[in-house]
């Protein structure tokens, strides 16, 4: 898909962060965009800021299959078609040992990050296939899990590893079934990302609250302060540039969309060698916290 003009795109988690940047770039390309987000206030604010007759929104909780089905109904009732599906919404839990995590940590993060992608695929892909038009599914993963996990991010990293495998299977199935759809695995990359993932607790349901107390999740400002105190200069990736890179990846029919993907190749090659030697794939020496 080389031309996004008048194409219909759906972006989950589209009212802030990477999702909002994707919406912005899609609108610049002339696409008609439906923003799906769990936060009504953020959704209303984003739509008002875009001030475009090509953008609309619907409150959507991606952890609920009925919410994704309602979103698909809205998109098809409004536009009659969906060309681009960005399963982008995601959340994170505190860093800790696996044995110190709680059931609710796993349930909340995996309901959103993993099942949200599955529900999005199941709600949209059958209709996209049936329509016969060219379409593309873009699932947002993370190098933390999809490429190599950070040990203390077991809940988040495992969810993103699952997204990577789901997308790989989806891409193969769409090809083998000779559909007019394709898939891409989007790894936000290029530097530190200043997104809402640092404050996802704001949307954590009360019924899935942590069963035990942890140290507070650090904010992006906490991270900056700690880095500064350690004499480190952080590199941040511009989100609009990242979104534009993602759209270019779709144009070029890339399955993996990742800045500096050659670095991932080196990491995965090292992990494969460790597998071949029956060793722990994680290189503990490369992780400062260990």
Phi, psi and omega per residue, in radians:
X1 nan 1.895 -3.052
X2 -1.750 -0.368 -3.066
X3 -2.112 2.105 -3.125
X4 -1.690 -0.015 -3.111
X5 -1.071 2.173 3.140
X6 1.139 0.148 3.003
X7 -1.316 2.614 3.126
X8 -1.700 2.148 -3.109
X9 -2.126 2.483 3.076
X10 -2.069 2.252 -3.114
X11 -2.199 1.952 3.060
X12 -1.419 2.594 -3.031
X13 1.107 0.567 -2.978
X14 -1.552 0.042 -3.079
X15 -1.600 -0.067 3.138
X16 -2.735 2.949 3.001
X17 0.996 -2.410 -3.112
X18 -1.072 -0.701 3.137
X19 -1.042 -0.775 3.132
X20 -1.140 -0.660 3.094
X21 -1.127 -0.678 3.078
X22 -1.089 -0.759 3.112
X23 -1.041 -0.804 -3.110
X24 -1.025 -0.817 -3.106
X25 -1.210 -0.633 3.092
X26 -1.103 -0.728 3.115
X27 -1.128 -0.681 3.090
X28 -1.087 -0.484 3.117
X29 -1.490 -0.030 3.106
X30 1.579 0.178 -3.137
X31 -1.313 2.762 2.966
X32 -1.718 2.185 -2.944
X33 -2.146 2.336 3.004
X34 -1.886 2.064 3.114
X35 -1.570 2.214 3.045
X36 -1.967 2.224 -3.128
X37 -2.673 2.605 -3.103
X38 -1.371 -0.314 -3.086
X39 -1.739 1.963 -3.136
X40 -1.075 -0.764 -3.120
X41 -1.088 -0.802 3.126
X42 -1.141 -0.637 3.128
X43 -1.130 -0.833 3.130
X44 -1.067 -0.727 -3.127
X45 -1.131 -0.757 -3.126
X46 -1.098 -0.788 -3.124
X47 -1.103 -0.700 3.123
X48 -1.136 -0.693 -3.128
X49 -1.201 -0.654 3.115
X50 -1.233 -0.588 3.060
X51 0.787 0.901 -3.127
X52 -2.250 2.474 3.088
X53 -1.345 -0.014 3.107
X54 -1.705 0.070 3.131
X55 -2.144 2.434 3.046
X56 -2.483 3.056 -3.084
X57 -2.596 2.773 3.070
X58 -2.570 2.245 3.081
X59 -1.096 2.226 -3.045
X60 -2.493 2.247 3.016
X61 -1.796 1.809 -3.018
X62 -1.177 -0.220 3.107
X63 -1.379 -0.069 -3.114
X64 -2.019 2.054 -3.120
X65 -1.032 -0.632 -3.139
X66 -1.158 -0.482 3.124
X67 -1.257 -0.679 3.083
X68 -1.199 -0.654 3.091
X69 -1.133 -0.683 3.094
X70 -1.134 -0.653 3.083
X71 -1.108 -0.797 3.126
X72 -1.078 -0.722 3.090
X73 -1.030 -0.772 -3.139
X74 -1.079 -0.792 -3.103
X75 -1.106 -0.805 -3.093
X76 -1.294 -0.568 3.065
X77 -1.190 -0.615 -3.084
X78 -1.446 -0.781 -2.997
X79 -1.994 -0.336 3.128
X80 1.343 0.012 -3.070
X81 -2.862 2.759 2.979
X82 -2.409 2.153 3.138
X83 -1.736 -0.600 -3.039
X84 -2.301 2.139 3.102
X85 -2.034 1.995 3.097
X86 -1.804 1.801 3.027
X87 -1.487 1.596 -2.922
X88 -2.022 -0.371 -3.052
X89 -1.051 2.454 3.128
X90 -2.807 2.717 3.122
X91 -2.385 3.001 -3.135
X92 -2.486 2.696 3.112
X93 -1.972 2.945 -3.118
X94 -1.096 2.729 3.091
X95 -1.432 2.274 3.064
X96 -2.979 3.078 3.097
X97 -1.186 2.636 -3.137
X98 -0.982 -0.722 -3.085
X99 -1.284 -0.138 3.105
X100 -1.836 -0.046 3.061
X101 -1.287 2.959 3.131
X102 -2.125 2.857 3.127
X103 -0.975 -0.721 -3.103
X104 -1.194 -0.529 3.032
X105 -1.018 -0.882 -3.098
X106 -1.140 -0.767 -3.074
X107 -1.118 -0.817 -3.094
X108 -1.131 -0.913 -3.064
X109 -1.131 -0.764 -3.107
X110 -1.299 -0.538 3.047
X111 -1.061 -0.736 -3.117
X112 -1.397 -0.955 -2.974
X113 -1.278 -0.667 -3.091
X114 -1.692 -1.035 -3.085
X115 -1.180 -0.483 3.067
X116 -1.072 -0.652 3.074
X117 -1.220 -0.784 3.136
X118 -1.057 -0.825 -3.126
X119 -1.111 -0.643 3.097
X120 -1.103 -0.779 3.112
X121 -1.073 -0.818 -3.066
X122 -1.195 -0.538 -3.137
X123 -1.336 -0.608 -3.000
X124 -1.836 -0.724 -2.963
X125 -1.050 -0.748 3.107
X126 -1.009 -0.692 3.129
X127 -1.248 -0.637 3.114
X128 -1.130 -0.718 3.104
X129 -1.138 -0.815 -3.098
X130 -1.058 -0.591 -3.108
X131 -1.165 -0.468 3.125
X132 1.402 -0.070 -3.124
X133 -1.446 2.777 3.086
X134 -1.141 2.324 -3.125
X135 -2.538 2.867 -3.078
X136 -2.555 2.391 3.094
X137 -1.961 2.214 -3.125
X138 -2.097 2.022 -3.138
X139 -1.867 2.250 -3.129
X140 -1.501 2.104 3.078
X141 -1.940 -2.616 3.091
X142 -2.763 2.557 3.026
X143 -1.064 -0.480 3.070
X144 -1.354 1.481 -3.111
X145 2.184 -0.943 -3.139
X146 -1.210 -0.565 3.116
X147 -1.876 -0.980 3.121
X148 -2.732 2.266 -3.056
X149 -1.405 2.496 2.897
X150 -1.383 2.156 -2.981
X151 -0.921 -0.686 -3.066
X152 -1.491 0.019 3.074
X153 -1.859 0.775 -3.007
X154 -1.043 -0.687 -3.103
X155 -1.187 -0.916 -3.129
X156 -1.150 -0.838 -3.066
X157 -1.066 -0.719 -3.138
X158 -1.162 -0.582 3.123
X159 -1.176 -0.690 -3.122
X160 -1.320 -0.520 3.014
X161 -1.102 -0.697 3.109
X162 -1.103 -0.732 3.127
X163 -1.059 -0.706 -3.138
X164 -1.087 -0.788 -3.123
X165 -1.213 -0.714 3.097
X166 -1.011 -0.765 -3.105
X167 -1.196 -0.665 3.099
X168 -1.082 -0.790 3.105
X169 -1.120 -0.748 3.129
X170 -1.031 -0.832 -3.127
X171 -1.027 -0.742 3.134
X172 -1.156 -0.712 -3.117
X173 -1.177 -0.708 3.134
X174 -1.096 -0.621 3.097
X175 -1.283 -0.824 -3.062
X176 -1.165 -0.508 3.104
X177 -1.464 0.014 3.105
X178 0.954 0.775 3.067
X179 -1.440 3.032 3.077
X180 -1.689 0.355 -3.136
X181 -1.967 2.757 3.032
X182 -2.473 3.014 -3.084
X183 -2.377 2.698 3.043
X184 -2.365 2.592 3.064
X185 -1.881 1.987 -3.042
X186 -1.739 2.053 3.058
X187 -1.847 1.779 3.023
X188 -0.953 2.271 -2.935
X189 -2.781 -3.115 3.102
X190 1.767 -0.197 -3.113
X191 2.724 -3.086 3.117
X192 -1.145 2.489 -3.067
X193 -1.956 2.123 3.115
X194 -1.595 1.523 -3.084
X195 -2.265 3.126 -3.141
X196 -1.240 -0.086 3.138
X197 -1.089 -0.397 3.122
X198 -1.285 -0.319 -3.060
X199 -2.261 0.581 -3.059
X200 -1.175 -0.299 3.098
X201 -0.994 -0.376 -3.128
X202 -1.078 -0.406 -3.113
X203 -1.909 0.160 -3.102
X204 -1.279 2.192 -3.129
X205 -1.102 2.510 -3.118
X206 -1.039 -0.620 -3.106
X207 -1.260 -0.187 3.097
X208 -2.015 0.452 3.093
X209 -1.091 2.711 3.138
X210 -1.102 2.454 3.115
X211 -1.430 -0.140 3.095
X212 -2.543 2.776 -3.105
X213 -1.463 2.511 3.028
X214 -2.174 2.977 2.933
X215 -1.119 2.549 -3.129
X216 -0.988 2.533 3.066
X217 -1.162 2.226 -3.134
X218 -1.133 2.499 3.059
X219 -1.492 3.005 3.100
X220 -1.108 -0.577 3.103
X221 -1.187 -0.674 3.066
X222 -1.056 -0.738 -3.118
X223 -1.131 -0.735 3.108
X224 -1.087 -0.766 -3.108
X225 -1.113 -0.738 -3.141
X226 -1.133 -0.709 3.131
X227 -1.141 -0.733 3.140
X228 -1.098 -0.735 3.137
X229 -1.121 -0.499 3.134
X230 -1.555 0.061 3.127
X231 1.326 0.380 -3.125
X232 -1.756 2.483 3.051
X233 -1.882 2.046 -3.072
X234 -1.430 2.495 3.061
X235 -1.854 2.122 3.142
X236 -1.800 2.459 3.094
X237 -1.578 2.233 3.061
X238 -1.137 2.187 -3.037
X239 -1.217 -0.599 3.098
X240 -1.156 -0.709 3.086
X241 -1.118 -0.685 3.123
X242 -1.117 -0.758 3.125
X243 -1.118 -0.721 3.099
X244 -1.102 -0.671 3.086
X245 -1.085 -0.686 3.121
X246 -1.097 -0.803 -3.141
X247 -1.110 -0.652 3.098
X248 -1.133 -0.626 3.096
X249 -1.110 -0.643 3.083
X250 -1.142 -0.779 3.116
X251 -0.995 -0.691 -3.073
X252 -1.500 0.105 3.083
X253 1.023 0.660 3.110
X254 -1.453 2.354 3.032
X255 -1.329 -0.807 3.078
X256 -1.643 2.145 3.077
X257 -2.008 1.785 -3.034
X258 -2.702 2.219 3.060
X259 -1.179 2.398 -3.121
X260 1.003 0.767 -3.082
X261 -1.071 -0.390 3.131
X262 -1.083 -0.485 3.086
X263 -1.192 -0.608 3.086
X264 -1.162 -0.644 3.118
X265 -1.051 -0.749 3.132
X266 -1.126 -0.740 -3.139
X267 -1.116 -0.805 -3.120
X268 -1.162 -0.618 3.098
X269 -1.118 -0.722 3.115
X270 -1.144 -0.699 3.104
X271 -1.102 -0.709 3.135
X272 -1.107 -0.703 3.113
X273 -1.102 -0.681 3.125
X274 -1.161 -0.705 3.041
X275 -0.998 -0.822 -3.100
X276 -1.079 -0.408 3.119
X277 -1.730 0.174 -3.137
X278 1.072 0.591 -3.107
X279 -1.858 2.859 2.991
X280 -1.041 2.142 -3.076
X281 -1.149 -0.451 -3.132
X282 -1.338 2.215 3.092
X283 -1.496 1.712 -3.067
X284 -1.058 -0.549 -3.087
X285 -1.170 -0.378 -3.099
X286 -1.545 0.001 -3.080
X287 -1.958 1.892 -3.044
X288 -0.968 -0.645 -3.062
X289 -1.173 -0.294 3.134
X290 -1.726 nan nan
